Amino acid sequence: MSHASSTLVPTPARTPRPAGERTARASGASPRAALGFAVGLFVLARLAGAAVLAGAAWAVGKQPLGLLGRSWDSLWYLGIAAHGYGRTLRFPPDLLYSDLAFFPLYPALVRAVSTLTPLEGAPAGLAVAWLAAGVAACGIYRCGELLYGRAVGTALVLLWGLLPHSVVLSMGYTEPLLTALAAWSLYAVLRGHWVRAGALAALAGLSRPNGFAVAAAVVAAAAWEVWRRRGRNVSHRLWTGAALAPLGWASYVLWVGHRKGDLLGGYFEVQRRWGSTFDFGRGSLHFVRHLLLRGDRLVFPMVLVIVAAAVVLYALLLLDRAPLPLLVHSGALLLIALGGSGFFESKPRFLLPAFPLLLPLARALVRTARARPWHATVVVGALAGLSFGYGAYLVVLADTPL
């Protein structure tokens, strides 16, 4: 049986798309042009955000490229790219920040760019991140187009580029890389291309700690397909893809464990010494209680609103009966954000790769644009204003880790 014969998404021949969401193929736009338009909107959104950030940075005497390329975790990744692993910082009473907490794919790519091009350090890191963000936008569009047509694919990309924390997509961080690998892996799963999906999931697992969410999506989809077929007529490509998916994440975790002398627990001890553990949300609930009773800086209430919105969007995604791999991927990322203790301010960043959460909003935006174009324009304008203003505040003014 062909590996492409068992897709996990209804095709137009089986289940017609809703009339209001069909792809307007009669418009004359080619598939490549439609993709280019969607990615162009994303690039325009990020350039506008970067311009606002640059203006804010210059106003307070800071350099925008320095802020984008050498802020917070970017410095750790640049250190790994330049010198390899081995750096630690101690903070009382018992914090020990080790660069082993950072997965190797992004710094390896930065090192490769530095070796093969004149770019070095922060410019090389930004080049990798910006290119990855563009590849991610292409993959996100393809997923949205496959499920609901070109209009929803375009809206999905635009909404992803206008998230409150989308400024991270312009920085030397790993979220663009993880999202790119996740989007194309999920697209491959939806098309039934199991080996490609598994290989991309393995790379995603080498990019970030929460990259295992992509492997979970691939394995869950493969398990469902095996159960659906009752184990009969299952392609060897499915088994291969499912076996490949967790290898990247598991290999790095085991390597760190071997280096620390505790094969299974070494990596998690590194994370614990950073103050990051999974406690099923107990630490986050304590912090939320603090926010509600005493208030805090703008960043933390904003985080609370964003995470609450993500929970609502996931409920809508469930009600829409989205394909299983999208539910597992987004659910795993949401579970990590909700259940993890420490770095409360970073939770929206951890959710950036969970782009399927935006599908209900993208569909609603398309329906609004067709019925009341000006209403949709106002919504997009408001989202852009929030994204650009808040992004500039986060990077330029807020003394809070991203």
NORKA-V387299 format. One record per residue. N is the residue number from 1. PSI is psi in radians with two decimals (NA if undefined). BURIAL is + if it has 24 or more other C-alpha atoms within 12 Angstrom, else -. Layout:
n=N psi=PSI burial=BURIAL
n=N psi=PSI burial=BURIAL
This chain:
n=1 psi=2.40 burial=-
n=2 psi=2.50 burial=-
n=3 psi=-0.32 burial=+
n=4 psi=0.04 burial=-
n=5 psi=-0.19 burial=-
n=6 psi=1.34 burial=+
n=7 psi=2.75 burial=+
n=8 psi=0.28 burial=+
n=9 psi=2.41 burial=+
n=10 psi=2.36 burial=-
n=11 psi=2.79 burial=-
n=12 psi=-0.48 burial=-
n=13 psi=-0.47 burial=-
n=14 psi=-0.93 burial=-
n=15 psi=1.85 burial=-
n=16 psi=2.52 burial=-
n=17 psi=2.71 burial=-
n=18 psi=2.51 burial=-
n=19 psi=-0.63 burial=-
n=20 psi=-0.12 burial=-
n=21 psi=0.19 burial=+
n=22 psi=2.61 burial=+
n=23 psi=2.33 burial=+
n=24 psi=1.31 burial=-
n=25 psi=-0.32 burial=-
n=26 psi=-0.08 burial=-
n=27 psi=-0.26 burial=-
n=28 psi=-0.19 burial=-
n=29 psi=2.29 burial=-
n=30 psi=2.77 burial=-
n=31 psi=-0.67 burial=+
n=32 psi=-0.69 burial=-
n=33 psi=-0.68 burial=-
n=34 psi=-0.73 burial=+
n=35 psi=-0.77 burial=+
n=36 psi=-0.66 burial=+
n=37 psi=-0.77 burial=+
n=38 psi=-0.81 burial=+
n=39 psi=-0.60 burial=+
n=40 psi=-0.71 burial=-
n=41 psi=-0.72 burial=+
n=42 psi=-0.82 burial=+
n=43 psi=-0.75 burial=+
n=44 psi=-0.72 burial=-
n=45 psi=-0.77 burial=+
n=46 psi=-0.61 burial=+
n=47 psi=-0.71 burial=-
n=48 psi=-0.73 burial=+
n=49 psi=-0.70 burial=+
n=50 psi=-0.61 burial=+
n=51 psi=-0.74 burial=-
n=52 psi=-0.76 burial=+
n=53 psi=-0.75 burial=+
n=54 psi=-0.75 burial=+
n=55 psi=-0.73 burial=-
n=56 psi=-0.69 burial=+
n=57 psi=-0.83 burial=+
n=58 psi=-0.57 burial=-
n=59 psi=-0.49 burial=-
n=60 psi=0.23 burial=-
n=61 psi=0.48 burial=-
n=62 psi=2.78 burial=-
n=63 psi=2.09 burial=-
n=64 psi=-0.73 burial=+
n=65 psi=-0.60 burial=+
n=66 psi=-0.71 burial=+
n=67 psi=-0.71 burial=+
n=68 psi=-0.61 burial=+
n=69 psi=-0.26 burial=+
n=70 psi=0.92 burial=+
n=71 psi=2.32 burial=+
n=72 psi=-2.06 burial=+
n=73 psi=-0.40 burial=+
n=74 psi=-0.64 burial=+
n=75 psi=-0.66 burial=+
n=76 psi=-0.79 burial=+
n=77 psi=-0.69 burial=+
n=78 psi=-0.63 burial=+
n=79 psi=-0.73 burial=+
n=80 psi=-0.74 burial=+
n=81 psi=-0.64 burial=+
n=82 psi=-0.63 burial=+
n=83 psi=-0.06 burial=-
n=84 psi=-3.04 burial=-
n=85 psi=2.71 burial=-
n=86 psi=-0.01 burial=-
n=87 psi=2.40 burial=-
n=88 psi=2.62 burial=-
n=89 psi=2.38 burial=-
n=90 psi=2.39 burial=-
n=91 psi=2.34 burial=-
n=92 psi=2.63 burial=-
n=93 psi=-0.64 burial=-
n=94 psi=0.44 burial=-
n=95 psi=2.37 burial=-
n=96 psi=1.80 burial=-
n=97 psi=1.98 burial=+
n=98 psi=2.47 burial=+
n=99 psi=-0.09 burial=+
n=100 psi=-0.23 burial=+
n=101 psi=-0.27 burial=+
n=102 psi=2.24 burial=+
n=103 psi=2.76 burial=+
n=104 psi=-0.23 burial=+
n=105 psi=-0.82 burial=+
n=106 psi=-0.89 burial=+
n=107 psi=-0.54 burial=+
n=108 psi=-0.70 burial=+
n=109 psi=-0.67 burial=+
n=110 psi=-0.74 burial=+
n=111 psi=-0.69 burial=+
n=112 psi=-0.77 burial=-
n=113 psi=-0.71 burial=+
n=114 psi=-0.57 burial=+
n=115 psi=-0.66 burial=-
n=116 psi=-0.24 burial=-
n=117 psi=2.96 burial=-
n=118 psi=-0.19 burial=-
n=119 psi=2.44 burial=-
n=120 psi=2.65 burial=+
n=121 psi=-2.29 burial=+
n=122 psi=-0.74 burial=+
n=123 psi=-0.67 burial=+
n=124 psi=-0.71 burial=+
n=125 psi=-0.72 burial=+
n=126 psi=-0.67 burial=+
n=127 psi=-0.76 burial=+
n=128 psi=-0.80 burial=+
n=129 psi=-0.77 burial=+
n=130 psi=-0.74 burial=+
n=131 psi=-0.74 burial=+
n=132 psi=-0.67 burial=+
n=133 psi=-0.69 burial=+
n=134 psi=-0.74 burial=+
n=135 psi=-0.68 burial=+
n=136 psi=-0.75 burial=+
n=137 psi=-0.70 burial=+
n=138 psi=-0.80 burial=+
n=139 psi=-0.69 burial=+
n=140 psi=-0.74 burial=+
n=141 psi=-0.78 burial=+
n=142 psi=-0.69 burial=+
n=143 psi=-0.82 burial=+
n=144 psi=-0.69 burial=+
n=145 psi=-0.75 burial=+
n=146 psi=-0.67 burial=+
n=147 psi=-0.74 burial=+
n=148 psi=0.04 burial=+
n=149 psi=3.01 burial=+
n=150 psi=-0.69 burial=+
n=151 psi=-0.77 burial=+
n=152 psi=-0.67 burial=+
n=153 psi=-0.76 burial=+
n=154 psi=-0.78 burial=+
n=155 psi=-0.65 burial=+
n=156 psi=-0.77 burial=+
n=157 psi=-0.76 burial=+
n=158 psi=-0.76 burial=+
n=159 psi=-0.69 burial=+
n=160 psi=-0.66 burial=+
n=161 psi=-0.17 burial=+
n=162 psi=0.28 burial=+
n=163 psi=2.68 burial=+
n=164 psi=-0.57 burial=+
n=165 psi=0.28 burial=+
n=166 psi=-0.18 burial=+
n=167 psi=-0.49 burial=+
n=168 psi=-0.50 burial=+
n=169 psi=-0.23 burial=+
n=170 psi=0.07 burial=+
n=171 psi=2.97 burial=+
n=172 psi=1.10 burial=+
n=173 psi=3.01 burial=+
n=174 psi=-0.16 burial=+
n=175 psi=-0.70 burial=+
n=176 psi=-0.70 burial=+
n=177 psi=-0.82 burial=+
n=178 psi=-0.74 burial=+
n=179 psi=-0.68 burial=+
n=180 psi=-0.83 burial=+
n=181 psi=-0.68 burial=+
n=182 psi=-0.81 burial=+
n=183 psi=-0.81 burial=+
n=184 psi=-0.52 burial=+
n=185 psi=-0.78 burial=+
n=186 psi=-0.68 burial=+
n=187 psi=-0.73 burial=+
n=188 psi=-0.69 burial=+
n=189 psi=-0.80 burial=+
n=190 psi=-0.51 burial=+
n=191 psi=-0.09 burial=+
n=192 psi=0.35 burial=+
n=193 psi=1.43 burial=+
n=194 psi=-0.74 burial=+
n=195 psi=-0.77 burial=+
n=196 psi=-0.76 burial=+
n=197 psi=-0.76 burial=+
n=198 psi=-0.69 burial=+
n=199 psi=-0.74 burial=+
n=200 psi=-0.64 burial=+
n=201 psi=-0.66 burial=+
n=202 psi=-0.73 burial=+
n=203 psi=-0.68 burial=+
n=204 psi=-0.65 burial=+
n=205 psi=-0.31 burial=+
n=206 psi=-0.03 burial=+
n=207 psi=-0.62 burial=+
n=208 psi=2.75 burial=+
n=209 psi=-0.68 burial=+
n=210 psi=0.16 burial=+
n=211 psi=-0.28 burial=+
n=212 psi=-0.25 burial=+
n=213 psi=-0.56 burial=+
n=214 psi=-0.77 burial=+
n=215 psi=-0.71 burial=+
n=216 psi=-0.69 burial=+
n=217 psi=-0.75 burial=+
n=218 psi=-0.81 burial=+
n=219 psi=-0.73 burial=+
n=220 psi=-0.73 burial=+
n=221 psi=-0.69 burial=+
n=222 psi=-0.74 burial=+
n=223 psi=-0.71 burial=+
n=224 psi=-0.71 burial=+
n=225 psi=-0.69 burial=+
n=226 psi=-0.76 burial=-
n=227 psi=-0.72 burial=-
n=228 psi=-0.63 burial=-
n=229 psi=0.03 burial=-
n=230 psi=0.57 burial=-
n=231 psi=0.05 burial=-
n=232 psi=2.53 burial=-
n=233 psi=0.67 burial=-
n=234 psi=2.18 burial=+
n=235 psi=2.56 burial=+
n=236 psi=-0.40 burial=-
n=237 psi=-0.60 burial=+
n=238 psi=-0.83 burial=+
n=239 psi=-0.70 burial=+
n=240 psi=-0.81 burial=+
n=241 psi=-0.75 burial=+
n=242 psi=-0.62 burial=+
n=243 psi=-0.60 burial=+
n=244 psi=-0.62 burial=+
n=245 psi=-0.85 burial=+
n=246 psi=0.01 burial=+
n=247 psi=-0.68 burial=+
n=248 psi=-0.91 burial=+
n=249 psi=-0.81 burial=+
n=250 psi=-0.67 burial=+
n=251 psi=-0.71 burial=+
n=252 psi=-0.73 burial=+
n=253 psi=-0.74 burial=+
n=254 psi=-0.62 burial=-
n=255 psi=-0.79 burial=+
n=256 psi=-0.75 burial=+
n=257 psi=-0.75 burial=-
n=258 psi=-0.73 burial=-
n=259 psi=-0.57 burial=-
n=260 psi=-0.05 burial=-
n=261 psi=0.24 burial=-
n=262 psi=1.60 burial=-
n=263 psi=-0.83 burial=-
n=264 psi=-0.45 burial=-
n=265 psi=-0.11 burial=-
n=266 psi=-0.80 burial=+
n=267 psi=-0.72 burial=+
n=268 psi=-0.47 burial=+
n=269 psi=-0.66 burial=+
n=270 psi=-0.80 burial=+
n=271 psi=-0.70 burial=+
n=272 psi=-0.66 burial=+
n=273 psi=-0.34 burial=+
n=274 psi=-0.15 burial=+
n=275 psi=0.30 burial=+
n=276 psi=2.03 burial=+
n=277 psi=2.91 burial=+
n=278 psi=1.93 burial=-
n=279 psi=0.42 burial=-
n=280 psi=0.49 burial=-
n=281 psi=0.03 burial=-
n=282 psi=-0.80 burial=-
n=283 psi=-0.69 burial=-
n=284 psi=-0.68 burial=+
n=285 psi=-0.68 burial=-
n=286 psi=-0.73 burial=-
n=287 psi=-0.67 burial=+
n=288 psi=-0.72 burial=+
n=289 psi=-0.72 burial=-
n=290 psi=-0.74 burial=-
n=291 psi=-0.77 burial=-
n=292 psi=-0.59 burial=-
n=293 psi=-0.62 burial=-
n=294 psi=-0.23 burial=-
n=295 psi=3.05 burial=-
n=296 psi=-3.01 burial=-
n=297 psi=2.84 burial=-
n=298 psi=-0.63 burial=-
n=299 psi=-0.79 burial=+
n=300 psi=-0.78 burial=+
n=301 psi=-0.63 burial=+
n=302 psi=-0.72 burial=+
n=303 psi=-0.77 burial=+
n=304 psi=-0.75 burial=+
n=305 psi=-0.76 burial=-
n=306 psi=-0.78 burial=+
n=307 psi=-0.71 burial=+
n=308 psi=-0.71 burial=-
n=309 psi=-0.65 burial=-
n=310 psi=-0.66 burial=+
n=311 psi=-0.76 burial=+
n=312 psi=-0.76 burial=-
n=313 psi=-0.61 burial=+
n=314 psi=-0.67 burial=+
n=315 psi=-0.72 burial=-
n=316 psi=-0.64 burial=-
n=317 psi=-0.68 burial=+
n=318 psi=-0.77 burial=-
n=319 psi=-0.55 burial=-
n=320 psi=-0.10 burial=-
n=321 psi=0.93 burial=-
n=322 psi=2.75 burial=+
n=323 psi=2.55 burial=+
n=324 psi=-0.82 burial=+
n=325 psi=-0.59 burial=+
n=326 psi=-0.68 burial=+
n=327 psi=-0.74 burial=+
n=328 psi=-0.80 burial=+
n=329 psi=-0.93 burial=+
n=330 psi=-0.67 burial=+
n=331 psi=-0.71 burial=+
n=332 psi=-0.76 burial=+
n=333 psi=-0.69 burial=+
n=334 psi=-0.69 burial=+
n=335 psi=-0.72 burial=+
n=336 psi=-0.75 burial=+
n=337 psi=-0.71 burial=+
n=338 psi=-0.71 burial=+
n=339 psi=-0.22 burial=+
n=340 psi=2.50 burial=+
n=341 psi=2.43 burial=+
n=342 psi=2.60 burial=+
n=343 psi=0.90 burial=+
n=344 psi=-0.62 burial=+
n=345 psi=-0.27 burial=+
n=346 psi=-0.07 burial=+
n=347 psi=-0.72 burial=+
n=348 psi=-0.61 burial=+
n=349 psi=-0.70 burial=+
n=350 psi=-0.41 burial=+
n=351 psi=-0.10 burial=+
n=352 psi=-0.68 burial=+
n=353 psi=-0.14 burial=+
n=354 psi=0.90 burial=+
n=355 psi=-0.47 burial=+
n=356 psi=-0.38 burial=+
n=357 psi=-0.39 burial=+
n=358 psi=-0.10 burial=+
n=359 psi=-0.79 burial=+
n=360 psi=-0.67 burial=+
n=361 psi=-0.70 burial=+
n=362 psi=-0.74 burial=+
n=363 psi=-0.72 burial=+
n=364 psi=-0.68 burial=+
n=365 psi=-0.70 burial=+
n=366 psi=-0.76 burial=+
n=367 psi=-0.72 burial=+
n=368 psi=-0.73 burial=+
n=369 psi=-0.60 burial=+
n=370 psi=-0.58 burial=-
n=371 psi=-0.72 burial=-
n=372 psi=1.44 burial=-
n=373 psi=-0.68 burial=-
n=374 psi=-0.60 burial=-
n=375 psi=-0.76 burial=-
n=376 psi=-0.67 burial=+
n=377 psi=-0.74 burial=-
n=378 psi=-0.73 burial=-
n=379 psi=-0.84 burial=+
n=380 psi=-0.71 burial=+
n=381 psi=-0.71 burial=-
n=382 psi=-0.73 burial=-
n=383 psi=-0.71 burial=+
n=384 psi=-0.77 burial=+
n=385 psi=-0.76 burial=-
n=386 psi=-0.80 burial=+
n=387 psi=-0.84 burial=+
n=388 psi=-0.77 burial=+
n=389 psi=-0.82 burial=+
n=390 psi=-0.65 burial=+
n=391 psi=-0.76 burial=+
n=392 psi=-0.70 burial=+
n=393 psi=-0.77 burial=+
n=394 psi=-0.79 burial=+
n=395 psi=-0.66 burial=+
n=396 psi=-0.73 burial=+
n=397 psi=-0.71 burial=+
n=398 psi=2.20 burial=-
n=399 psi=1.04 burial=-
n=400 psi=2.29 burial=-
n=401 psi=2.45 burial=-
n=402 psi=NA burial=+
